[in-house]
Amino acid sequence: MQRRECLTTAGAAVTVAIAGCGETEEVGGDDPEGDLVSLVDHSLFDRTDDFGTREIGVEGQVENISDEELSLVTISVDFFDQDDVLIDQGLTSTISDLGAGVTAEFEVLYIGDEPDRIDDYDISVEVTDF
């Protein structure tokens, strides 16, 4: 399964789109000192919850690699089939007040009705600093 990532920062007009597995990605301005967050880890999960309901989504970790607290980090996921056709978008995960150097876990659930078609996903991370 291919995994794609898109990291953005609000107000900085920077978008980085990356394809590949197992990489740590950072986002910020053109200056490496301006990096704000790093997508540390992520994977697709398919499990059954305590009530017997099937849950599919993406879980992972995002780290604040800046020197300041970030007001809001939003993680979104688009799910694709084997032909790279968008199936659906997942619920959005938000992390508030992510301290400098802190790593937080996230989980984005797939809410569509065709879970068996999922072959790939895109992750978007947006940082909004109030």
Order of alpha helices (4+ residues) and beta strands (2+ residues): beta-beta-beta-beta-beta-beta-beta-beta-beta-beta
